[in-house]
């Protein structure tokens, strides 16, 4: 069975609540479970209590099996559960067909899991309909990714596109406005859209040329100070706050 290792109280709680996940098993120390229960209730039959040495040994073993380098366990509690099915363009296009109004995010060349996971958490906060990644993306769903996403992975479908620029062209033809966030343009005007996909690039390289050429328009966030750039996850939060009020 392919499995996910999930750490972080919020992330564990939302994964346990997700009916699409099966084979949910919690491993915890007595102290780890006590701290979890200070935030959320839990069915004790799903929990296996271990001492600190045993739980860390088990966690390291599972991390090595998954190919993860970071094997530090946070909070002395983790969830082992089945992976969710990988979604792709077929799921994306069915979303468009079923919904008259869609709000989507796409990430181009965003490789830092901290930024990607924080963006996913923000996407869940704003109740977005999906997050599109390139199939070439090196992002992997590590325990750290789940912890930072804080449960967002359970609520926002993540779709992998085999060719992001072509996918963005296709959804534009399906009347989903594709809008790139870029520091290179001076246009900060955000007009209401029925359906839209906000596209974010990496802090270092921005949007790729292929993706830039595929977009309907580009916008920027207007700086009011001496710094004209933002961390990509912060930029996503500000842009989504503006866009969701326009929708």
C-alpha distance (Angstrom), angle and dihedral (degrees) to the residues before:
residue distance angle dihedral
X1 . . .
X2 3.81 . .
X3 3.77 108.1 .
X4 3.78 143.3 -173.9
X5 3.79 125.0 -136.9
X6 3.77 110.0 -144.7
X7 3.78 126.3 -170.0
X8 3.79 132.0 174.9
X9 3.81 123.6 71.2
X10 3.82 96.2 -108.9
X11 3.79 93.2 45.4
X12 3.81 92.9 48.6
X13 3.80 91.8 48.3
X14 3.81 94.8 51.1
X15 3.81 92.3 45.2
X16 3.82 90.4 51.6
X17 3.81 88.7 51.4
X18 3.82 92.2 50.4
X19 3.82 107.5 101.2
X20 3.81 90.8 -163.1
X21 3.78 91.3 68.0
X22 3.79 120.0 80.4
X23 3.82 137.0 -172.8
X24 3.79 94.2 40.8
X25 3.78 113.6 -176.8
X26 3.80 126.4 170.1
X27 3.80 121.7 -153.4
X28 3.79 116.4 -166.7
X29 3.76 146.3 149.3
X30 3.81 116.5 -118.9
X31 3.79 89.9 -104.3
X32 3.81 92.6 46.0
X33 3.81 91.3 52.2
X34 3.81 91.6 46.3
X35 3.81 91.3 54.9
X36 3.81 91.2 46.5
X37 3.81 90.6 51.2
X38 3.81 89.7 53.5
X39 3.81 85.5 69.7
X40 3.80 106.6 25.8
X41 3.79 139.2 19.5
X42 3.81 117.0 -120.8
X43 3.78 139.9 -172.9
X44 3.81 103.6 -109.4
X45 3.81 90.5 -151.9
X46 3.81 87.8 71.7
X47 3.80 92.5 55.2
X48 3.80 128.6 87.0
X49 3.79 111.7 -162.9
X50 3.81 115.0 -142.9
X51 3.77 135.0 171.7
X52 3.79 117.4 -107.2
X53 3.80 95.8 -99.0
X54 3.81 93.9 49.3
X55 3.79 96.1 46.4
X56 3.79 92.2 49.8
X57 3.79 91.3 46.5
X58 3.81 90.6 51.7
X59 3.80 92.7 45.4
X60 3.81 92.6 50.4
X61 3.81 90.3 49.1
X62 3.81 91.6 52.8
X63 3.81 92.3 45.3
X64 3.80 91.1 52.0
X65 3.81 90.1 48.7
X66 3.81 89.0 53.6
X67 3.80 92.1 46.4
X68 3.82 96.1 -115.7
X69 3.79 118.9 152.6
X70 3.80 98.3 -158.8
X71 3.80 107.9 72.7
X72 3.81 99.7 167.5
X73 3.80 111.3 127.6
X74 3.81 117.0 -141.3
X75 3.79 119.1 -149.6
X76 3.83 98.9 -0.8
X77 3.81 91.0 -96.0
X78 3.79 132.8 91.6
X79 3.77 140.0 167.1
X80 3.78 123.9 -132.7
X81 3.79 111.8 -161.7
X82 3.77 140.4 150.8
X83 3.80 119.3 -81.5
X84 3.78 117.7 -105.3
X85 3.82 115.1 -114.9
X86 3.81 113.6 -88.5
X87 3.80 111.5 -109.1
X88 3.79 126.5 -149.0
X89 3.78 144.0 167.8
X90 3.81 94.2 -51.8
X91 3.80 89.9 61.6
X92 3.83 91.0 44.6
X93 3.79 94.0 51.8
X94 3.80 91.4 47.0
X95 3.81 88.5 53.7
X96 3.79 89.6 54.5
X97 3.80 92.3 48.9
X98 3.80 92.9 50.1
X99 3.81 98.6 44.7
X100 3.78 130.5 58.8
X101 3.79 91.9 -164.0
X102 3.80 122.3 39.0
X103 3.79 133.5 175.4
X104 3.78 114.2 -162.3
X105 3.79 140.6 168.2
X106 3.80 127.4 -151.9
X107 3.81 126.7 -167.7
X108 3.79 120.8 -151.2
X109 3.82 117.6 -167.9
X110 3.82 93.4 -17.7
X111 3.80 100.0 145.4
X112 3.81 103.4 160.6
X113 3.81 108.5 101.6
X114 3.80 91.9 -152.8
X115 3.80 91.5 58.6
X116 3.81 94.7 40.9
X117 3.80 93.2 48.5
X118 3.81 92.4 46.3
X119 3.83 89.0 50.9
X120 3.81 90.2 50.3
X121 3.81 90.1 51.9
X122 3.81 89.5 50.9
X123 3.82 90.5 47.8
X124 3.80 89.1 55.6
X125 3.81 90.9 47.0
X126 3.82 89.1 56.8
X127 3.83 92.2 41.6
X128 3.80 95.0 -121.3
X129 3.78 120.0 -176.5
X130 3.79 97.7 -128.7
X131 3.79 150.9 -22.6
X132 3.81 120.0 -129.1
X133 3.80 121.8 -151.9
X134 3.77 130.5 178.5
X135 3.79 113.1 -104.8
X136 3.81 85.1 -130.4
X137 3.79 90.4 60.9
X138 3.78 113.3 121.9
X139 3.81 91.9 -147.5
X140 3.78 111.0 128.3
X141 3.77 128.0 -169.2
X142 3.78 99.7 -113.8
X143 3.82 124.7 167.8
X144 3.80 86.9 -103.0
X145 3.80 90.8 54.4
X146 3.81 91.2 53.3
X147 3.80 92.2 45.7
X148 3.82 93.1 53.4
X149 3.82 92.9 42.4
X150 3.83 85.4 58.3
X151 3.82 94.2 -154.0
X152 3.80 96.7 -39.3
X153 3.81 91.6 118.4
X154 3.81 89.5 65.8
X155 3.81 94.0 55.8
X156 3.81 107.6 35.9
X157 3.83 117.4 60.1
X158 3.80 110.6 -126.6
X159 3.80 112.4 -148.9
X160 3.79 126.3 -167.2
X161 3.80 115.6 -146.3
X162 3.84 120.5 -156.6
X163 3.82 89.4 -147.6
X164 3.78 115.2 16.6
X165 3.80 97.7 -166.8
X166 3.82 92.6 50.9
X167 3.79 91.2 46.0
X168 3.80 90.9 52.2
X169 3.81 90.5 50.0
X170 3.80 89.9 50.8
X171 3.79 95.7 50.3
X172 3.82 89.1 46.7
X173 3.81 87.6 57.1
X174 3.82 86.5 51.4
X175 3.83 88.9 58.5
X176 3.79 98.4 -99.4
X177 3.81 107.0 134.0
X178 3.81 111.0 -131.1
X179 3.78 113.4 -149.6
X180 3.79 125.3 -176.7
X181 3.80 120.9 -150.6
X182 3.79 106.7 -140.0
X183 3.80 138.8 164.8
X184 3.81 89.9 -150.6
X185 3.81 96.1 73.4
X186 3.79 129.7 66.5
X187 3.79 97.0 -148.0
X188 3.82 110.4 111.7
X189 3.80 95.4 160.8
X190 3.81 111.7 121.6
X191 3.79 114.4 -165.2
X192 3.80 124.4 -166.2
X193 3.82 114.5 -91.9
X194 3.79 128.4 -169.0
X195 3.81 92.1 -142.9
X196 3.76 125.3 6.6
X197 3.77 145.4 171.7
X198 3.79 117.7 -154.0
X199 3.83 111.1 -152.0
X200 3.81 121.3 -154.3
X201 3.80 128.3 -168.8
X202 3.77 131.7 -159.7
X203 3.80 121.2 -77.4
X204 3.80 92.5 -121.4
X205 3.82 101.5 42.7
X206 3.78 105.7 15.3
X207 3.79 118.2 -154.3
X208 3.79 119.9 -11.8
X209 3.82 116.7 -111.7
X210 3.80 91.9 -114.9
X211 3.79 92.3 53.7
X212 3.82 93.0 43.2
X213 3.80 90.8 55.1
X214 3.81 91.9 49.9
X215 3.81 96.4 56.2
X216 3.79 128.3 100.3
X217 3.79 93.9 -140.6
X218 3.79 145.7 -13.7
X219 3.78 129.0 -132.2
X220 3.79 136.3 179.9
X221 3.77 136.5 -152.8
X222 3.80 110.3 -113.9
X223 3.79 114.1 -121.5
X224 3.79 117.7 -138.9
X225 3.78 95.0 -170.8
X226 3.79 145.0 38.0
X227 3.83 94.4 -72.7
X228 3.79 115.0 75.6
X229 3.80 100.7 -177.3
X230 3.80 135.6 66.3
X231 3.77 138.5 -164.4
X232 3.81 105.3 -88.9
X233 3.81 94.1 -119.7
X234 3.82 91.0 51.7
X235 3.81 90.4 47.0
X236 3.80 89.2 51.5
X237 3.81 91.1 53.2
X238 3.81 93.8 50.2
X239 3.80 93.5 45.0
X240 3.81 92.9 48.1
X241 3.80 91.3 49.6
X242 3.81 88.6 55.4
X243 3.81 96.0 41.6
X244 3.78 97.5 46.8
X245 3.79 91.2 54.2
X246 3.81 89.2 53.0
X247 3.82 94.6 49.9
